[in-house]
Amino acid sequence: MKAWLPALLRLALVVLLVAFLTNPGWFEPLLKPLTENNAPVIYNQGSLLTLTLLHLRTVLLATLAATIVAVALAILVTRPAGAEFLPLSRSLVNIGQTFPPVAVLALAVPAVGFGEWPTLIALFLYGLLPIFENALTGLTTLPANVVEAARGAGMTGWQRLIKVELPLSAPIILGGIRLSVVIGLATATIGSTVAAKTLGEVIIAGLLSNNLAFILQGGLIVAALAVLIYDGLSAVERYAARRMGREAE
Amino acid sequence: MIEIEGITKRYDATTVVDDVSMVIEPRTVCVIVGTSGSGKTTLLRMINRLVEPTAGIIKLDGADNRSVPGYELRRSIGYAIQGHGLFPHRTVAQNIATVPVLLGWDKDRIKARVDELMTLYQLDPQAYGPRYPHELSGGQQQRVGVARALAAEPNVLLMDEPFGALDPIIRTKAQEDLLAIQKRFGTTIILVTHDMEEAVHMGDKIAVMDAGKLVQYAKPAEILANPASSFVETLVGASERPFRLLSLGRVRDAVEIGSAEGEAIPGDASQRDALAELLWSGRPALPVKGTDGKPLGRITVDGLVKRAARPA
């Protein structure tokens, strides 16, 4: 396949997404056959663009928090002083992943009320595991002679972490963040069941009013975002890995 | 001067280094030889405190090496390891600048030093400085590794099998380069290897280690002539002994009066090379020339054979 074809497809997807979010009216004829009884074709209880931006904000905030906590935890348990917390941290993070986000929402609502918070908590917990596991892998599989050279050069523990260990594990940690973001993008939609402003609102409205066009446009926007962000982060990872003379996994 | 006094390292019940004492004179090359597991690397790593000894003292120019924090000590001691250990995410210039940056040198001084070292190691600073280690050949990576170790002008350079990953041709070149730089900067070098050939070639003195103990610590000629134990004798290799002995001497020290036909051999070539040349060309004698190209005399097979015999 020619090298420019994937790039062209991505570009087309971006153009399509932006066009749909800014001028959804243009696509009305396309989605019209999916509605019945003259129901509205384009979501009419809010701007799709605003919902998309809020959706992205929720995912971004939750992933950011998950990244900070997961990487900090991984750093802690890979230091000699924190090694004994490794099993504990692993189980905690695993619980976060196995607990269904819906259940987290249900439990969080009585505690923090309706709105964005329960979704942020659910996404945060759900996103911890991939980042933590990847950060752990990255920090424990550093080339031994490079770490040895860093010690031998007289770097303190902190300097080794900042100057050598974190930069070297960056591509692997980025891989974990990418997984978290993609999971988060999809999972955020259920946040709308507890009144979070996300693209889930469009899908849920479609389900309630039996409007296939709503469900489809909500779902397709989320899917397009996921594909584009996944691709973008993969490219960043490859760049980081290539600079280190490693091939991206 | 490095004084190692009664150094012992135990891991639980295993004694890795057992009561080693030795003195390494300043501006010399000391090679520590031994089989794997002999404790040679552990001994080396106790000098810059990458490993803390169980007992004993190591003094650098009279001062206990525990009188400053470990990381500070390590900044003042060069350290080069097998497989170079370059930071893959940093350019060649940044790699070499590692210790000067840690020491807080100003930018101009760092740049001047990096350029000096790269030029010394035949790497054009303009072309190679901004490259990443994986873009270099194995020999170049090794040179950058040594340049990084020397960057902060340390008095002492520790090397753990620095040439282990190089092919034989590049290795010989790297050894020559190191000796030249050692002479230029007057650095005290302590080099660990399992290769006796390298030890005889590089060392002003050789320390032979076996099972954690220092078995013999002497000049190469002494080790070859009078091995302290059967272990040392095996390590030296009985069949290689005469040739190793010859490799220690320069042609100019074995010159005899007279002349010979054919291409002259330089006076600072090793006697071993001269013997090889004589044997290979089937001639009984070779003319010898000085560094200025003037004839010094000749070198003969008979003369060399006498020199290869066990010293009395």
Interface residues (C-beta under 8 A of the other chain):
Chain A: P143 N145 V146 E148 A149 A150 R151 G152 A153 G154 M155 T156 Q159 K163 V164 P167 L168 R243 M244 G245 R246
Chain B: N48 L50 Y71 E72 L73 R74 R75 S76 Y79 I81 Q82 G83 H84 G85 L86 F87 P88 H89 T98 V99 L102 Y132 P133 H134 E135 G145 R148 L158
